[in-house]
Amino acid sequence: MLFGPLLLGAVLAALALQVFLATVGIRAIALGRVPGKRLRRAVERPRVWGAGALSLALTMYTHSPSHLALSLGLVAIGYMVHEDR
């Protein structure tokens, strides 16, 4: 009895997360900024971070561990400190 609504809730939560990541990723790629004060302070390369977030949203369709690793790597690179030359 409880399994159906629980499964539906999990699917809807995953879909909401996917839409959120895709929206934030596209916004970061297009504008070069991430939303929120906390993310703006933490993310050094917003376009790379946005590409990783968008790629994470697409990972839910591919079910590929290598695609997931690449996406997480792009998000991590977005957080790395920028070296000035």
LINCORKA-V156711 format. One record per pair of residues at least 6 apart in sequence whose ideal C-beta (glycine too) atoms are under 8 Angstrom apart, sorted by the first residue. I is the first residue (numbers start at 0). J is the second residue. If there is no record, write none. Layout:
I&J ; I&J
This chain:
13&59 ; 17&56 ; 17&59 ; 18&56 ; 20&52 ; 20&53 ; 20&55 ; 20&56 ; 21&52 ; 21&53 ; 21&56 ; 21&57 ; 23&33 ; 23&34 ; 23&49 ; 23&52 ; 24&49 ; 24&50 ; 24&51 ; 24&52 ; 24&53 ; 24&54 ; 24&55 ; 24&56 ; 25&49 ; 25&53 ; 26&32 ; 26&33 ; 26&34 ; 26&49 ; 27&33 ; 27&42 ; 27&45 ; 27&46 ; 27&48 ; 27&49 ; 27&52 ; 28&46 ; 28&49 ; 28&50 ; 28&53 ; 31&45 ; 31&46 ; 32&39 ; 32&45 ; 33&39 ; 33&42 ; 33&45 ; 33&48 ; 33&49 ; 41&78 ; 42&48 ; 42&77 ; 42&78 ; 43&77 ; 43&78 ; 43&79 ; 43&80 ; 43&81 ; 44&76 ; 44&77 ; 44&79 ; 44&81 ; 45&77 ; 47&73 ; 47&76 ; 47&77 ; 48&73 ; 48&74 ; 48&76 ; 48&77 ; 48&78 ; 49&77 ; 50&73 ; 51&70 ; 51&71 ; 51&72 ; 51&73 ; 51&74 ; 51&75 ; 51&76 ; 51&77 ; 52&74 ; 54&66 ; 54&69 ; 54&70 ; 54&73 ; 55&67 ; 55&70 ; 55&71 ; 55&74 ; 57&66 ; 57&70 ; 58&66 ; 58&67 ; 58&70
